[in-house]
């Protein structure tokens, strides 16, 4: 395996953690039932060996009731350890997979959940594990959520271009403007569509001279002015 996984039950096991860290292989450390200072201590033991690691938010209830999922701790871990990969180890009942979906949207980069082919099998894990149908549902839902999120760039979408042209305003002749007149603010208003000079250029337009007769309600263009 390319990584070691250390369970929450070993978070305070200093000799074990240091032994694993000496291999130099990345470690995924669960933080269930832990206070912040305990997580910090475990991290210090790993960092003494210079070993890369990630943290998983985890709740040691099997299964975890929804009200105890405490997914906000994902953000707490991200804030406390801003340069660390944060994930989530889920022990809630699969249901509609909303828990894993929410954890992903909160920024979990690693997801851990028990998997079974038969939830009716005996044992402590099968009944709260997910199966292939749960996994399929999760993938469908999270794909839809990422589709809704889009990208995080602050930019107009290609599909918004018609709205940019038709919903925004242009500078319009508020009244007839004869050729040779120096244009004042009183000569101008703004209306849709945005097929002419943008209102953001009003200060540049005021003081220019009309090169042609401009009728009332005409959309102003730069070639009408000097």
Secondary structure, 3 states (H helix, E strand, C coil): CCCEEECHHHCCCHHHHHHHHCCCCCEEEECCCCCHHHHHHHHHHHHCCCCCEEEEEECCCCCCCHHHCCCHHHHHHHHHCCCCEEEEEECCCCCCCHHHHHHHHCCCCCEEECECCCCCCCCCCHHHCECHHHHHHHHHHHHHHHHHHCCCCCCCCHHHHHHHHHCCCEEEECCCECCCCECCHHHEEEECCCCCCCHHHHHHHCCCEECCCECCCCECCHHHEC
